[in-house]
Amino acid sequence: MAKVLSQKLKVALVQLAATADKAKNLSRVKEHVLKAASNGAQLVVLPECFNSPYSVAAFPQYAESIPSGETTTFLSSLARETAIYLIGGSIPERDEQGKLFNTSLSFSPTGELIAKHRKVHLFDIDIPGKIKFKESEVLTGGNKVTVFNIPPFGKVGLAICYDIRFPELAMIAARNEGAFAMIYPGAFNTTTGPLHWELLARARAVDNQFYVLVCSPARDLTSGYHAYGYSMVTDPNAHVLAKAGEDEEIIYAELVPGVIEEARAGIPVTAQRRFDVYTNVADSAKTSAL
Ligand SMILES: NC(=O)CCC(=O)C(=O)O
């Protein structure tokens, strides 16, 4: 049987210190991506909202059209120049109707736009005295699961930050589409980050026995939103292969063929699923006490 990851893949996660200065962010991204590529990375991931502040007030101001906007053009040229797969974190997008989205764009080594994911689950939370954030004040949620091929390696799934709390997207990518990894540009914060960031990354890895990449901005306590940091790569056994600290840095990991199949052979939860019992988890009428 063909392996879901067909050959070794070196990945790099850029934990960028994003600022309110878009031009500066783009130039820092370029430096980091050039460096990661010169260190042998074949796929580079940027964080959520890497070219703008992560704030509801900033989204309309920084939003761009896709594909005609500056950042799409920039990412495409950078992927082509470095001949790598570039997972372009996310940017605020404005569509033709004026609706705003939190959108991730991915590019092939020739600079072709190969995937576009609009954050499906908007980050609306309120933890009294700690953090209140409501993306839905200005953003609209996306309405699709994103999985795409990155030849010759295989398929990857992609979702954004809060999407990681909803295991269905990763499960569909792994189970229905045969993805070898799920990639989440994200920006958890200093309240929910320590609680759940690593737990969720490792949970999605162990749920699906595949690789999980989570890429955060660096922490900046002078900005309005305190990103958590700690970008990481976990393997199909939920071992953490690489983990950043809080500051700007690039982390690297090698994804290796065979590890997924080995994990799935040892603990065969994939084959043991009982969809005859939980045919449709959204259908609560199927549950019973006795
Ligand atoms: N940018 C986000 O979606 C933040 C998600 C987050 O912090 C969480 O706890 O979930």
The ligand as a Gaussian input file, in Angstrom:
#p B3LYP/6-31G(d) Opt

LIG

0 1
 N       -6.732000      33.294000      16.814000
 C       -7.478000      32.409000      17.373000
 O       -8.321000      31.783000      16.766000
 C       -7.227000      32.181000      18.829000
 C       -7.724000      30.848000      19.325000
 C       -7.468000      30.663000      20.770000
 O       -6.727000      31.383000      21.392000
 C       -8.147000      29.566000      21.439000
 O       -8.007000      29.475000      22.664000
 O       -8.827000      28.767000      20.789000

